[in-house]
Amino acid sequence: MVKPVVFQVVGYQNSGKTTVMIKLIQALKDLGLTTVTIKHHGHGGKPEVIEQKDSTRHLSAGASASVVEGDGRLILHAENIHSSLEDQIRLMEYFQPDVQLIEGYKFENYPKLLLVRDHKDLSLLARVDNIKVIMYWEETLREPLNEQTKIPCFPIHDQTAILWTARTIKKLFLSKT
């Protein structure tokens, strides 16, 4: 089994991470790659669950984890599990994906796409490692980005950015096989 490519999409809250993730998943699928995702819930508190479902009731009764399977869909709920990103990556390897896309965890060292909303976000260039591509929101960011880095930069609404990134991820995958 070939280890999957791990690739991150990072940026501050409301920078477009989820939208970019969805577009990347679709582009990778079009290139024939299977993808799993990991999302960091960085907004404080626990992610929402459907309260009155049996699996949630199992957790409320004291189960550490609960799996629900039906008609080819598998849902895993776990409670009081403080797993590292590495643990989550290992867990997702069970599904034998070609690619693991991670939304968030900006200070991990996997290859990544950085989303830059405004001039304040430029500080991330000095704090985030292993940036392979940058997507920016404001046209006024083009010049400072080009001055500060040699990393490929694309406007957020340029579909070329998604295609370029998906092809880059595929090259990383092919280099592992």
VMD Tcl script that builds the backbone (N, CA, C; Angstrom):
set m [mol new atoms 531]
animate dup $m
set s [atomselect $m all]
$s set {name element resname resid chain x y z} {
  {N N MET 1 A 0.841 -1.189 0.000}
  {CA C MET 1 A 0.000 0.000 0.000}
  {C C MET 1 A 0.883 1.249 0.000}
  {N N VAL 2 A 0.587 2.165 -0.887}
  {CA C VAL 2 A 1.317 3.428 -0.974}
  {C C VAL 2 A 0.732 4.390 0.047}
  {N N LYS 3 A 1.613 5.046 0.799}
  {CA C LYS 3 A 1.144 6.067 1.747}
  {C C LYS 3 A 0.509 7.208 0.964}
  {N N PRO 4 A -0.600 7.723 1.454}
  {CA C PRO 4 A -1.255 8.824 0.741}
  {C C PRO 4 A -0.452 10.117 0.837}
  {N N VAL 5 A -0.683 10.992 -0.120}
  {CA C VAL 5 A -0.157 12.352 -0.048}
  {C C VAL 5 A -0.989 13.092 0.989}
  {N N VAL 6 A -0.327 13.782 1.888}
  {CA C VAL 6 A -1.014 14.627 2.865}
  {C C VAL 6 A -0.797 16.070 2.422}
  {N N PHE 7 A -1.887 16.806 2.252}
  {CA C PHE 7 A -1.814 18.180 1.762}
  {C C PHE 7 A -2.815 19.022 2.537}
  {N N GLN 8 A -2.370 20.194 2.956}
  {CA C GLN 8 A -3.203 21.062 3.791}
  {C C GLN 8 A -3.746 22.265 3.024}
  {N N VAL 9 A -4.906 22.740 3.474}
  {CA C VAL 9 A -5.470 24.019 3.045}
  {C C VAL 9 A -5.606 24.844 4.315}
  {N N VAL 10 A -4.863 25.957 4.379}
  {CA C VAL 10 A -4.818 26.738 5.616}
  {C C VAL 10 A -5.074 28.215 5.353}
  {N N GLY 11 A -5.471 28.893 6.412}
  {CA C GLY 11 A -5.737 30.322 6.385}
  {C C GLY 11 A -6.562 30.650 7.611}
  {N N TYR 12 A -6.778 31.924 7.824}
  {CA C TYR 12 A -7.588 32.326 8.965}
  {C C TYR 12 A -9.063 32.013 8.718}
  {N N GLN 13 A -9.862 32.124 9.769}
  {CA C GLN 13 A -11.298 31.879 9.690}
  {C C GLN 13 A -11.928 32.753 8.603}
  {N N ASN 14 A -12.855 32.183 7.873}
  {CA C ASN 14 A -13.578 32.860 6.787}
  {C C ASN 14 A -12.685 33.271 5.615}
  {N N SER 15 A -11.611 32.519 5.409}
  {CA C SER 15 A -10.736 32.825 4.276}
  {C C SER 15 A -11.078 32.001 3.041}
  {N N GLY 16 A -12.022 31.058 3.166}
  {CA C GLY 16 A -12.426 30.259 2.011}
  {C C GLY 16 A -11.904 28.837 2.021}
  {N N LYS 17 A -11.409 28.368 3.160}
  {CA C LYS 17 A -10.819 27.029 3.228}
  {C C LYS 17 A -11.784 25.934 2.780}
  {N N THR 18 A -12.993 25.941 3.307}
  {CA C THR 18 A -13.940 24.870 2.977}
  {C C THR 18 A -14.306 24.901 1.498}
  {N N THR 19 A -14.521 26.073 0.949}
  {CA C THR 19 A -14.835 26.188 -0.481}
  {C C THR 19 A -13.692 25.650 -1.326}
  {N N VAL 20 A -12.460 26.003 -0.979}
  {CA C VAL 20 A -11.296 25.510 -1.718}
  {C C VAL 20 A -11.173 23.995 -1.554}
  {N N MET 21 A -11.402 23.492 -0.350}
  {CA C MET 21 A -11.354 22.037 -0.124}
  {C C MET 21 A -12.332 21.323 -1.056}
  {N N ILE 22 A -13.557 21.801 -1.131}
  {CA C ILE 22 A -14.577 21.162 -1.972}
  {C C ILE 22 A -14.140 21.166 -3.435}
  {N N LYS 23 A -13.620 22.294 -3.896}
  {CA C LYS 23 A -13.158 22.377 -5.286}
  {C C LYS 23 A -11.972 21.449 -5.529}
  {N N LEU 24 A -11.060 21.364 -4.554}
  {CA C LEU 24 A -9.908 20.471 -4.696}
  {C C LEU 24 A -10.335 19.007 -4.714}
  {N N ILE 25 A -11.259 18.636 -3.843}
  {CA C ILE 25 A -11.757 17.257 -3.818}
  {C C ILE 25 A -12.325 16.897 -5.194}
  {N N GLN 26 A -13.117 17.784 -5.758}
  {CA C GLN 26 A -13.710 17.533 -7.078}
  {C C GLN 26 A -12.637 17.429 -8.157}
  {N N ALA 27 A -11.653 18.326 -8.125}
  {CA C ALA 27 A -10.582 18.306 -9.128}
  {C C ALA 27 A -9.732 17.047 -8.996}
  {N N LEU 28 A -9.439 16.631 -7.769}
  {CA C LEU 28 A -8.663 15.406 -7.558}
  {C C LEU 28 A -9.443 14.185 -8.041}
  {N N LYS 29 A -10.732 14.168 -7.795}
  {CA C LYS 29 A -11.578 13.074 -8.291}
  {C C LYS 29 A -11.531 13.028 -9.812}
  {N N ASP 30 A -11.603 14.197 -10.452}
  {CA C ASP 30 A -11.526 14.264 -11.915}
  {C C ASP 30 A -10.185 13.746 -12.435}
  {N N LEU 31 A -9.137 13.845 -11.612}
  {CA C LEU 31 A -7.815 13.333 -11.988}
  {C C LEU 31 A -7.640 11.865 -11.612}
  {N N GLY 32 A -8.704 11.248 -11.076}
  {CA C GLY 32 A -8.666 9.826 -10.750}
  {C C GLY 32 A -8.110 9.497 -9.380}
  {N N LEU 33 A -8.031 10.477 -8.488}
  {CA C LEU 33 A -7.493 10.245 -7.148}
  {C C LEU 33 A -8.613 10.192 -6.116}
  {N N THR 34 A -8.478 9.274 -5.160}
  {CA C THR 34 A -9.431 9.203 -4.053}
  {C C THR 34 A -8.921 10.071 -2.914}
  {N N THR 35 A -9.852 10.708 -2.231}
  {CA C THR 35 A -9.494 11.684 -1.204}
  {C C THR 35 A -10.282 11.439 0.068}
  {N N VAL 36 A -9.612 11.584 1.202}
  {CA C VAL 36 A -10.275 11.672 2.500}
  {C C VAL 36 A -9.910 13.030 3.085}
  {N N THR 37 A -10.705 13.496 4.033}
  {CA C THR 37 A -10.437 14.810 4.611}
  {C C THR 37 A -10.399 14.755 6.125}
  {N N ILE 38 A -9.634 15.671 6.674}
  {CA C ILE 38 A -9.575 15.914 8.114}
  {C C ILE 38 A -9.789 17.409 8.282}
  {N N LYS 39 A -10.670 17.781 9.177}
  {CA C LYS 39 A -10.942 19.204 9.410}
  {C C LYS 39 A -10.684 19.532 10.871}
  {N N HIS 40 A -9.923 20.582 11.097}
  {CA C HIS 40 A -9.701 21.078 12.451}
  {C C HIS 40 A -10.854 21.997 12.820}
  {N N HIS 41 A -11.515 21.686 13.915}
  {CA C HIS 41 A -12.610 22.530 14.404}
  {C C HIS 41 A -11.979 23.559 15.338}
  {N N GLY 42 A -11.577 24.675 14.776}
  {CA C GLY 42 A -10.819 25.661 15.531}
  {C C GLY 42 A -11.644 26.786 16.110}
  {N N HIS 43 A -12.939 26.586 16.257}
  {CA C HIS 43 A -13.807 27.673 16.703}
  {C C HIS 43 A -14.175 27.561 18.172}
  {N N GLY 44 A -13.493 26.711 18.906}
  {CA C GLY 44 A -13.819 26.529 20.316}
  {C C GLY 44 A -15.010 25.614 20.485}
  {N N GLY 45 A -14.994 24.839 21.530}
  {CA C GLY 45 A -16.092 23.913 21.772}
  {C C GLY 45 A -16.003 22.695 20.879}
  {N N LYS 46 A -16.979 21.831 21.033}
  {CA C LYS 46 A -17.009 20.578 20.289}
  {C C LYS 46 A -17.788 20.755 18.990}
  {N N PRO 47 A -17.418 19.988 17.964}
  {CA C PRO 47 A -18.220 20.008 16.739}
  {C C PRO 47 A -19.646 19.535 17.033}
  {N N GLU 48 A -20.588 20.023 16.247}
  {CA C GLU 48 A -21.991 19.657 16.445}
  {C C GLU 48 A -22.241 18.207 16.049}
  {N N VAL 49 A -23.147 17.556 16.781}
  {CA C VAL 49 A -23.633 16.229 16.428}
  {C C VAL 49 A -25.152 16.258 16.509}
  {N N ILE 50 A -25.770 15.293 15.873}
  {CA C ILE 50 A -27.228 15.192 15.950}
  {C C ILE 50 A -27.561 14.524 17.276}
  {N N GLU 51 A -28.189 15.267 18.150}
  {CA C GLU 51 A -28.361 14.862 19.549}
  {C C GLU 51 A -29.180 13.603 19.776}
  {N N GLN 52 A -30.247 13.388 19.070}
  {CA C GLN 52 A -31.140 12.284 19.409}
  {C C GLN 52 A -30.880 11.011 18.609}
  {N N LYS 53 A -29.741 10.912 17.965}
  {CA C LYS 53 A -29.407 9.687 17.250}
  {C C LYS 53 A -28.835 8.675 18.230}
  {N N ASP 54 A -29.008 7.397 17.916}
  {CA C ASP 54 A -28.575 6.340 18.826}
  {C C ASP 54 A -27.082 6.411 19.133}
  {N N SER 55 A -26.261 6.708 18.101}
  {CA C SER 55 A -24.819 6.752 18.341}
  {C C SER 55 A -24.463 7.846 19.340}
  {N N THR 56 A -25.129 8.975 19.268}
  {CA C THR 56 A -24.895 10.061 20.220}
  {C C THR 56 A -25.369 9.651 21.609}
  {N N ARG 57 A -26.461 8.942 21.668}
  {CA C ARG 57 A -26.966 8.452 22.954}
  {C C ARG 57 A -25.996 7.439 23.557}
  {N N HIS 58 A -25.341 6.626 22.716}
  {CA C HIS 58 A -24.328 5.688 23.207}
  {C C HIS 58 A -23.189 6.458 23.879}
  {N N LEU 59 A -22.755 7.531 23.226}
  {CA C LEU 59 A -21.684 8.357 23.794}
  {C C LEU 59 A -22.134 8.996 25.102}
  {N N SER 60 A -23.353 9.485 25.136}
  {CA C SER 60 A -23.885 10.103 26.359}
  {C C SER 60 A -23.940 9.113 27.509}
  {N N ALA 61 A -24.135 7.845 27.181}
  {CA C ALA 61 A -24.195 6.805 28.209}
  {C C ALA 61 A -22.812 6.407 28.704}
  {N N GLY 62 A -21.754 6.843 27.990}
  {CA C GLY 62 A -20.406 6.556 28.460}
  {C C GLY 62 A -19.492 5.861 27.475}
  {N N ALA 63 A -19.979 5.525 26.280}
  {CA C ALA 63 A -19.103 4.903 25.286}
  {C C ALA 63 A -18.024 5.901 24.862}
  {N N SER 64 A -16.809 5.402 24.643}
  {CA C SER 64 A -15.720 6.267 24.175}
  {C C SER 64 A -15.868 6.604 22.700}
  {N N ALA 65 A -16.414 5.646 21.946}
  {CA C ALA 65 A -16.593 5.854 20.510}
  {C C ALA 65 A -17.765 5.011 20.030}
  {N N SER 66 A -18.317 5.413 18.901}
  {CA C SER 66 A -19.442 4.699 18.315}
  {C C SER 66 A -19.340 4.796 16.798}
  {N N VAL 67 A -19.566 3.676 16.130}
  {CA C VAL 67 A -19.565 3.642 14.673}
  {C C VAL 67 A -20.966 3.287 14.208}
  {N N VAL 68 A -21.446 4.020 13.224}
  {CA C VAL 68 A -22.729 3.734 12.596}
  {C C VAL 68 A -22.440 3.395 11.140}
  {N N GLU 69 A -22.986 2.276 10.667}
  {CA C GLU 69 A -22.802 1.890 9.271}
  {C C GLU 69 A -24.154 1.554 8.686}
  {N N GLY 70 A -24.364 2.003 7.473}
  {CA C GLY 70 A -25.582 1.659 6.766}
  {C C GLY 70 A -25.477 2.004 5.301}
  {N N ASP 71 A -25.776 1.045 4.457}
  {CA C ASP 71 A -25.826 1.251 3.014}
  {C C ASP 71 A -24.539 1.873 2.468}
  {N N GLY 72 A -23.401 1.420 3.002}
  {CA C GLY 72 A -22.112 1.888 2.505}
  {C C GLY 72 A -21.586 3.156 3.147}
  {N N ARG 73 A -22.311 3.754 4.070}
  {CA C ARG 73 A -21.854 4.956 4.767}
  {C C ARG 73 A -21.429 4.569 6.174}
  {N N LEU 74 A -20.287 5.080 6.597}
  {CA C LEU 74 A -19.754 4.822 7.926}
  {C C LEU 74 A -19.547 6.155 8.630}
  {N N ILE 75 A -20.070 6.281 9.837}
  {CA C ILE 75 A -19.895 7.504 10.624}
  {C C ILE 75 A -19.264 7.113 11.948}
  {N N LEU 76 A -18.176 7.780 12.289}
  {CA C LEU 76 A -17.477 7.532 13.549}
  {C C LEU 76 A -17.666 8.738 14.453}
  {N N HIS 77 A -18.142 8.492 15.658}
  {CA C HIS 77 A -18.238 9.525 16.690}
  {C C HIS 77 A -17.330 9.076 17.826}
  {N N ALA 78 A -16.551 9.979 18.370}
  {CA C ALA 78 A -15.727 9.665 19.534}
  {C C ALA 78 A -15.833 10.820 20.513}
  {N N GLU 79 A -15.736 10.504 21.777}
  {CA C GLU 79 A -15.891 11.510 22.824}
  {C C GLU 79 A -14.707 11.411 23.773}
  {N N ASN 80 A -14.222 12.557 24.221}
  {CA C ASN 80 A -13.089 12.618 25.145}
  {C C ASN 80 A -11.850 11.953 24.561}
  {N N ILE 81 A -11.711 12.069 23.265}
  {CA C ILE 81 A -10.547 11.553 22.560}
  {C C ILE 81 A -9.756 12.778 22.098}
  {N N HIS 82 A -8.583 12.932 22.597}
  {CA C HIS 82 A -7.748 14.070 22.209}
  {C C HIS 82 A -6.644 13.526 21.308}
  {N N SER 83 A -6.980 13.331 20.048}
  {CA C SER 83 A -6.032 12.719 19.127}
  {C C SER 83 A -5.228 13.793 18.408}
  {N N SER 84 A -3.974 13.472 18.203}
  {CA C SER 84 A -3.103 14.377 17.456}
  {C C SER 84 A -3.457 14.289 15.975}
  {N N LEU 85 A -2.954 15.228 15.212}
  {CA C LEU 85 A -3.156 15.169 13.768}
  {C C LEU 85 A -2.556 13.880 13.223}
  {N N GLU 86 A -1.402 13.484 13.730}
  {CA C GLU 86 A -0.770 12.238 13.275}
  {C C GLU 86 A -1.676 11.041 13.524}
  {N N ASP 87 A -2.336 10.995 14.687}
  {CA C ASP 87 A -3.280 9.911 14.978}
  {C C ASP 87 A -4.436 9.918 13.984}
  {N N GLN 88 A -4.940 11.095 13.667}
  {CA C GLN 88 A -6.055 11.203 12.725}
  {C C GLN 88 A -5.629 10.763 11.324}
  {N N ILE 89 A -4.415 11.118 10.939}
  {CA C ILE 89 A -3.889 10.700 9.635}
  {C C ILE 89 A -3.791 9.178 9.580}
  {N N ARG 90 A -3.259 8.565 10.642}
  {CA C ARG 90 A -3.167 7.097 10.679}
  {C C ARG 90 A -4.553 6.457 10.615}
  {N N LEU 91 A -5.508 7.026 11.324}
  {CA C LEU 91 A -6.877 6.508 11.297}
  {C C LEU 91 A -7.439 6.545 9.871}
  {N N MET 92 A -7.230 7.628 9.167}
  {CA C MET 92 A -7.775 7.778 7.818}
  {C C MET 92 A -7.070 6.888 6.792}
  {N N GLU 93 A -5.858 6.414 7.106}
  {CA C GLU 93 A -5.158 5.503 6.197}
  {C C GLU 93 A -5.919 4.193 6.019}
  {N N TYR 94 A -6.766 3.844 6.983}
  {CA C TYR 94 A -7.588 2.642 6.882}
  {C C TYR 94 A -8.387 2.638 5.575}
  {N N PHE 95 A -8.813 3.807 5.118}
  {CA C PHE 95 A -9.653 3.920 3.929}
  {C C PHE 95 A -8.853 3.880 2.627}
  {N N GLN 96 A -7.538 3.761 2.721}
  {CA C GLN 96 A -6.619 3.625 1.591}
  {C C GLN 96 A -6.811 4.709 0.520}
  {N N PRO 97 A -6.798 5.965 0.941}
  {CA C PRO 97 A -6.944 7.048 -0.041}
  {C C PRO 97 A -5.627 7.305 -0.764}
  {N N ASP 98 A -5.735 7.985 -1.882}
  {CA C ASP 98 A -4.538 8.487 -2.555}
  {C C ASP 98 A -4.068 9.779 -1.892}
  {N N VAL 99 A -5.036 10.564 -1.408}
  {CA C VAL 99 A -4.752 11.892 -0.850}
  {C C VAL 99 A -5.522 12.080 0.447}
  {N N GLN 100 A -4.854 12.677 1.426}
  {CA C GLN 100 A -5.525 13.155 2.631}
  {C C GLN 100 A -5.446 14.674 2.610}
  {N N LEU 101 A -6.588 15.317 2.458}
  {CA C LEU 101 A -6.646 16.778 2.505}
  {C C LEU 101 A -6.983 17.192 3.926}
  {N N ILE 102 A -6.212 18.109 4.446}
  {CA C ILE 102 A -6.414 18.588 5.813}
  {C C ILE 102 A -6.805 20.055 5.756}
  {N N GLU 103 A -7.931 20.362 6.369}
  {CA C GLU 103 A -8.382 21.752 6.465}
  {C C GLU 103 A -7.979 22.275 7.830}
  {N N GLY 104 A -7.037 23.205 7.825}
  {CA C GLY 104 A -6.575 23.774 9.084}
  {C C GLY 104 A -5.245 23.186 9.527}
  {N N TYR 105 A -4.972 23.310 10.838}
  {CA C TYR 105 A -3.687 22.889 11.427}
  {C C TYR 105 A -2.539 23.619 10.736}
  {N N LYS 106 A -2.657 24.938 10.613}
  {CA C LYS 106 A -1.740 25.707 9.770}
  {C C LYS 106 A -0.271 25.599 10.153}
  {N N PHE 107 A 0.028 25.236 11.408}
  {CA C PHE 107 A 1.430 25.215 11.813}
  {C C PHE 107 A 2.056 23.822 11.739}
  {N N GLU 108 A 1.359 22.870 11.148}
  {CA C GLU 108 A 1.952 21.566 10.848}
  {C C GLU 108 A 2.821 21.721 9.605}
  {N N ASN 109 A 3.677 20.723 9.348}
  {CA C ASN 109 A 4.679 20.902 8.302}
  {C C ASN 109 A 4.388 20.135 7.009}
  {N N TYR 110 A 3.155 19.851 6.710}
  {CA C TYR 110 A 2.830 19.189 5.448}
  {C C TYR 110 A 2.758 20.229 4.334}
  {N N PRO 111 A 2.908 19.794 3.070}
  {CA C PRO 111 A 2.738 20.746 1.973}
  {C C PRO 111 A 1.346 21.363 2.040}
  {N N LYS 112 A 1.274 22.641 1.679}
  {CA C LYS 112 A -0.011 23.310 1.881}
  {C C LYS 112 A -0.285 24.431 0.893}
  {N N LEU 113 A -1.577 24.743 0.813}
  {CA C LEU 113 A -2.100 25.909 0.115}
  {C C LEU 113 A -2.465 26.920 1.195}
  {N N LEU 114 A -1.972 28.146 1.046}
  {CA C LEU 114 A -2.260 29.214 2.003}
  {C C LEU 114 A -3.246 30.195 1.382}
  {N N LEU 115 A -4.308 30.492 2.119}
  {CA C LEU 115 A -5.293 31.492 1.703}
  {C C LEU 115 A -5.006 32.804 2.422}
  {N N VAL 116 A -4.907 33.883 1.650}
  {CA C VAL 116 A -4.599 35.207 2.191}
  {C C VAL 116 A -5.764 36.132 1.847}
  {N N ARG 117 A -6.474 36.579 2.875}
  {CA C ARG 117 A -7.648 37.446 2.676}
  {C C ARG 117 A -7.263 38.898 2.466}
  {N N ASP 118 A -6.347 39.391 3.311}
  {CA C ASP 118 A -6.024 40.818 3.299}
  {C C ASP 118 A -4.571 41.006 3.718}
  {N N HIS 119 A -4.141 42.249 3.794}
  {CA C HIS 119 A -2.734 42.549 4.083}
  {C C HIS 119 A -2.300 42.038 5.454}
  {N N LYS 120 A -3.208 41.979 6.421}
  {CA C LYS 120 A -2.853 41.454 7.751}
  {C C LYS 120 A -2.425 39.990 7.670}
  {N N ASP 121 A -3.009 39.249 6.739}
  {CA C ASP 121 A -2.704 37.821 6.614}
  {C C ASP 121 A -1.311 37.561 6.047}
  {N N LEU 122 A -0.668 38.589 5.498}
  {CA C LEU 122 A 0.679 38.410 4.951}
  {C C LEU 122 A 1.667 37.941 6.009}
  {N N SER 123 A 1.369 38.202 7.278}
  {CA C SER 123 A 2.260 37.756 8.359}
  {C C SER 123 A 2.383 36.237 8.390}
  {N N LEU 124 A 1.401 35.533 7.839}
  {CA C LEU 124 A 1.460 34.069 7.812}
  {C C LEU 124 A 2.629 33.559 6.973}
  {N N LEU 125 A 3.075 34.335 6.004}
  {CA C LEU 125 A 4.196 33.904 5.163}
  {C C LEU 125 A 5.439 33.600 5.987}
  {N N ALA 126 A 5.640 34.338 7.063}
  {CA C ALA 126 A 6.816 34.138 7.916}
  {C C ALA 126 A 6.580 33.072 8.984}
  {N N ARG 127 A 5.327 32.680 9.195}
  {CA C ARG 127 A 5.009 31.782 10.308}
  {C C ARG 127 A 4.579 30.384 9.881}
  {N N VAL 128 A 4.215 30.225 8.618}
  {CA C VAL 128 A 3.702 28.949 8.120}
  {C C VAL 128 A 4.750 28.325 7.203}
  {N N ASP 129 A 5.023 27.042 7.416}
  {CA C ASP 129 A 6.043 26.331 6.639}
  {C C ASP 129 A 5.427 25.512 5.508}
  {N N ASN 130 A 6.261 25.221 4.525}
  {CA C ASN 130 A 5.945 24.265 3.458}
  {C C ASN 130 A 4.763 24.714 2.588}
  {N N ILE 131 A 4.692 26.002 2.308}
  {CA C ILE 131 A 3.640 26.539 1.439}
  {C C ILE 131 A 4.018 26.229 -0.012}
  {N N LYS 132 A 3.107 25.595 -0.735}
  {CA C LYS 132 A 3.343 25.250 -2.140}
  {C C LYS 132 A 2.604 26.170 -3.099}
  {N N VAL 133 A 1.514 26.768 -2.619}
  {CA C VAL 133 A 0.717 27.657 -3.463}
  {C C VAL 133 A -0.054 28.614 -2.555}
  {N N ILE 134 A -0.279 29.819 -3.069}
  {CA C ILE 134 A -1.023 30.843 -2.322}
  {C C ILE 134 A -2.198 31.297 -3.181}
  {N N MET 135 A -3.348 31.432 -2.536}
  {CA C MET 135 A -4.514 32.042 -3.181}
  {C C MET 135 A -4.863 33.283 -2.372}
  {N N TYR 136 A -5.081 34.396 -3.061}
  {CA C TYR 136 A -5.338 35.658 -2.359}
  {C C TYR 136 A -6.660 36.263 -2.819}
  {N N TRP 137 A -7.263 37.031 -1.899}
  {CA C TRP 137 A -8.574 37.633 -2.138}
  {C C TRP 137 A -8.495 38.987 -2.822}
  {N N GLU 138 A -7.601 39.851 -2.378}
  {CA C GLU 138 A -7.558 41.231 -2.869}
  {C C GLU 138 A -6.470 41.395 -3.926}
  {N N GLU 139 A -6.821 42.043 -5.021}
  {CA C GLU 139 A -5.849 42.274 -6.089}
  {C C GLU 139 A -4.647 43.066 -5.576}
  {N N THR 140 A -4.854 43.903 -4.559}
  {CA C THR 140 A -3.748 44.699 -4.008}
  {C C THR 140 A -2.712 43.820 -3.304}
  {N N LEU 141 A -2.991 42.542 -3.135}
  {CA C LEU 141 A -2.035 41.624 -2.503}
  {C C LEU 141 A -1.033 41.049 -3.503}
  {N N ARG 142 A -1.344 41.127 -4.785}
  {CA C ARG 142 A -0.474 40.508 -5.796}
  {C C ARG 142 A 0.964 41.009 -5.693}
  {N N GLU 143 A 1.137 42.321 -5.676}
  {CA C GLU 143 A 2.490 42.882 -5.660}
  {C C GLU 143 A 3.256 42.527 -4.387}
  {N N PRO 144 A 2.691 42.729 -3.181}
  {CA C PRO 144 A 3.451 42.351 -1.990}
  {C C PRO 144 A 3.767 40.852 -1.936}
  {N N LEU 145 A 2.855 40.025 -2.417}
  {CA C LEU 145 A 3.134 38.585 -2.439}
  {C C LEU 145 A 4.288 38.282 -3.382}
  {N N ASN 146 A 4.275 38.875 -4.563}
  {CA C ASN 146 A 5.353 38.641 -5.520}
  {C C ASN 146 A 6.690 39.165 -5.012}
  {N N GLU 147 A 6.661 40.215 -4.188}
  {CA C GLU 147 A 7.895 40.751 -3.613}
  {C C GLU 147 A 8.417 39.874 -2.474}
  {N N GLN 148 A 7.512 39.259 -1.723}
  {CA C GLN 148 A 7.910 38.513 -0.523}
  {C C GLN 148 A 8.196 37.036 -0.766}
  {N N THR 149 A 7.738 36.493 -1.894}
  {CA C THR 149 A 7.881 35.053 -2.077}
  {C C THR 149 A 7.973 34.677 -3.548}
  {N N LYS 150 A 8.560 33.533 -3.792}
  {CA C LYS 150 A 8.610 32.957 -5.146}
  {C C LYS 150 A 7.555 31.862 -5.307}
  {N N ILE 151 A 6.728 31.665 -4.300}
  {CA C ILE 151 A 5.675 30.650 -4.328}
  {C C ILE 151 A 4.611 31.076 -5.341}
  {N N PRO 152 A 4.095 30.136 -6.153}
  {CA C PRO 152 A 3.024 30.498 -7.093}
  {C C PRO 152 A 1.819 31.098 -6.363}
  {N N CYS 153 A 1.313 32.219 -6.891}
  {CA C CYS 153 A 0.186 32.937 -6.282}
  {C C CYS 153 A -0.917 33.119 -7.320}
  {N N PHE 154 A -2.150 32.881 -6.886}
  {CA C PHE 154 A -3.309 32.990 -7.774}
  {C C PHE 154 A -4.419 33.761 -7.076}
  {N N PRO 155 A -5.208 34.527 -7.831}
  {CA C PRO 155 A -6.412 35.126 -7.244}
  {C C PRO 155 A -7.379 34.016 -6.823}
  {N N ILE 156 A -8.131 34.245 -5.772}
  {CA C ILE 156 A -9.010 33.236 -5.182}
  {C C ILE 156 A -10.028 32.683 -6.176}
  {N N HIS 157 A -10.506 33.491 -7.095}
  {CA C HIS 157 A -11.552 33.041 -8.017}
  {C C HIS 157 A -11.001 32.504 -9.334}
  {N N ASP 158 A -9.688 32.333 -9.411}
  {CA C ASP 158 A -9.054 31.816 -10.622}
  {C C ASP 158 A -9.061 30.288 -10.566}
  {N N GLN 159 A -9.856 29.654 -11.409}
  {CA C GLN 159 A -9.951 28.190 -11.419}
  {C C GLN 159 A -8.600 27.545 -11.719}
  {N N THR 160 A -7.695 28.284 -12.355}
  {CA C THR 160 A -6.359 27.772 -12.627}
  {C C THR 160 A -5.663 27.350 -11.339}
  {N N ALA 161 A -5.914 28.071 -10.251}
  {CA C ALA 161 A -5.281 27.750 -8.965}
  {C C ALA 161 A -5.670 26.359 -8.499}
  {N N ILE 162 A -6.938 26.019 -8.616}
  {CA C ILE 162 A -7.407 24.698 -8.193}
  {C C ILE 162 A -6.793 23.623 -9.076}
  {N N LEU 163 A -6.823 23.831 -10.382}
  {CA C LEU 163 A -6.256 22.845 -11.306}
  {C C LEU 163 A -4.759 22.682 -11.082}
  {N N TRP 164 A -4.048 23.799 -10.910}
  {CA C TRP 164 A -2.606 23.749 -10.665}
  {C C TRP 164 A -2.323 22.965 -9.388}
  {N N THR 165 A -3.077 23.244 -8.336}
  {CA C THR 165 A -2.871 22.573 -7.052}
  {C C THR 165 A -3.191 21.089 -7.161}
  {N N ALA 166 A -4.294 20.738 -7.805}
  {CA C ALA 166 A -4.660 19.324 -7.965}
  {C C ALA 166 A -3.586 18.580 -8.757}
  {N N ARG 167 A -3.075 19.188 -9.797}
  {CA C ARG 167 A -2.010 18.543 -10.589}
  {C C ARG 167 A -0.724 18.407 -9.777}
  {N N THR 168 A -0.432 19.399 -8.954}
  {CA C THR 168 A 0.746 19.319 -8.083}
  {C C THR 168 A 0.595 18.169 -7.094}
  {N N ILE 169 A -0.589 18.022 -6.515}
  {CA C ILE 169 A -0.846 16.916 -5.586}
  {C C ILE 169 A -0.719 15.582 -6.320}
  {N N LYS 170 A -1.232 15.505 -7.544}
  {CA C LYS 170 A -1.118 14.257 -8.308}
  {C C LYS 170 A 0.347 13.927 -8.576}
  {N N LYS 171 A 1.162 14.927 -8.895}
  {CA C LYS 171 A 2.602 14.691 -9.093}
  {C C LYS 171 A 3.236 14.146 -7.818}
  {N N LEU 172 A 2.850 14.702 -6.662}
  {CA C LEU 172 A 3.366 14.189 -5.391}
  {C C LEU 172 A 2.955 12.734 -5.199}
  {N N PHE 173 A 1.718 12.397 -5.544}
  {CA C PHE 173 A 1.233 11.022 -5.431}
  {C C PHE 173 A 2.018 10.104 -6.360}
  {N N LEU 174 A 2.179 10.503 -7.614}
  {CA C LEU 174 A 2.881 9.661 -8.580}
  {C C LEU 174 A 4.341 9.462 -8.202}
  {N N SER 175 A 4.931 10.442 -7.526}
  {CA C SER 175 A 6.333 10.295 -7.105}
  {C C SER 175 A 6.480 9.269 -5.984}
  {N N LYS 176 A 5.369 8.905 -5.325}
  {CA C LYS 176 A 5.397 7.912 -4.244}
  {C C LYS 176 A 5.169 6.496 -4.757}
  {N N THR 177 A 4.650 6.369 -5.991}
  {CA C THR 177 A 4.311 5.030 -6.492}
  {C C THR 177 A 5.455 4.403 -7.246}
}
mol reanalyze $m
mol bondsrecalc $m
mol representation Tube
mol addrep $m
